[in-house]
Amino acid sequence: MTSGLATDFWLRAHIRRWNALGISMMVRHKGDPQAGAVLVVINQGAAGCTVLTQTRTLEGAKAWLRASGPDLIPEADAEETISRARRRDPDLWVVEIEDRAGRHPFEEPVL
């Protein structure tokens, strides 16, 4: 889902852009630099977290899926979701965003 760009380059660009806007976005785990999938944790502080994973729509368009379900989950549950995903895919990138508003920096829609 990195638009033909290497995953590390694609993520660095998004991280620079969001950090310049004052929104904390950081890589928690580096995966395959060329083609690793990305898991995003949006931490909204005491309100909880959302975990997003890359997917495609039925039409083949890039999108994000709420791996954590429709509601915010406790940080401990988000950590368990991350651990399970990393066990399945050791090349997975894990990115965390700290934003009380729950925004994400990617152009693709969240399903």
C-alpha positions in Angstrom: 0.0 0.0 0.0 2.9 2.3 -0.4 2.1 3.6 -3.9 5.1 1.8 -5.4 7.5 3.4 -3.0 9.6 1.5 -0.5 7.8 1.2 2.8 10.6 2.9 4.8 10.7 5.9 2.4 6.9 6.2 2.3 6.6 6.2 6.1 9.5 8.6 6.7 7.7 11.1 4.4 4.5 10.8 6.4 6.3 11.0 9.8 8.2 14.2 8.8 4.9 15.8 7.6 3.0 15.0 10.7 5.7 15.8 13.2 6.0 19.2 11.4 2.3 19.7 12.2 3.0 18.9 15.9 1.4 15.5 15.8 3.6 12.7 17.2 4.1 9.8 14.8 6.9 7.3 15.3 8.0 3.9 14.2 7.8 1.4 17.0 9.0 -1.6 14.9 10.8 -1.6 11.6 9.7 -4.2 9.1 10.9 -5.1 5.6 12.2 -1.8 4.3 11.0 -2.4 0.7 7.6 -4.0 1.0 6.6 -4.6 4.6 3.0 -4.1 5.6 2.1 -1.4 8.0 0.1 -1.5 11.2 -0.9 1.8 12.7 -1.8 2.4 16.4 -3.6 5.7 17.0 -3.3 6.4 20.7 -5.9 8.9 22.0 -4.6 8.9 25.5 -7.0 8.0 28.3 -9.8 7.6 25.7 -8.1 4.5 24.2 -6.6 3.3 21.0 -7.5 2.3 17.4 -5.4 -0.2 15.5 -5.5 0.1 11.7 -4.1 -2.5 9.2 -3.7 -2.1 5.5 -6.3 -3.7 3.2 -8.0 -3.4 -0.1 -11.6 -2.8 -1.0 -13.5 -5.2 -3.1 -12.7 -3.0 -6.1 -9.0 -3.3 -5.3 -8.5 0.2 -3.9 -6.2 0.8 -1.0 -7.8 1.3 2.4 -7.3 0.8 6.1 -9.3 -1.6 8.3 -10.0 -1.2 12.0 -8.3 -4.3 13.3 -9.4 -3.2 16.8 -13.0 -3.0 15.9 -15.4 0.0 15.7 -14.7 1.3 19.3 -11.6 2.5 21.0 -9.8 -0.2 23.0 -7.5 0.0 26.1 -3.8 0.4 25.4 -3.2 -3.1 26.8 -5.6 -4.6 24.2 -3.9 -2.7 21.4 -0.5 -4.1 22.5 -2.0 -7.6 22.3 -3.3 -6.9 18.8 0.2 -5.7 17.8 1.9 -8.8 19.3 -0.5 -11.2 17.5 0.1 -9.4 14.2 3.9 -9.4 14.6 3.9 -13.1 15.3 2.0 -13.7 12.1 4.2 -11.3 10.0 7.8 -10.5 11.3 8.2 -8.1 8.4 5.4 -5.9 9.7 6.0 -2.2 10.4 4.3 -0.8 13.5 3.7 3.0 13.6 2.2 4.8 16.6 0.4 8.2 16.4 -0.4 10.1 19.5 -3.4 12.3 18.7 -6.3 12.9 21.0 -8.5 13.7 17.9 -7.8 10.2 16.4 -6.6 11.4 13.0 -4.4 9.4 10.7 -2.0 10.8 8.0 -2.9 8.5 5.2 -4.9 9.3 2.1 -6.7 6.0 2.0 -10.1 5.7 3.7 -10.7 3.8 6.9 -13.3 1.0 6.5 
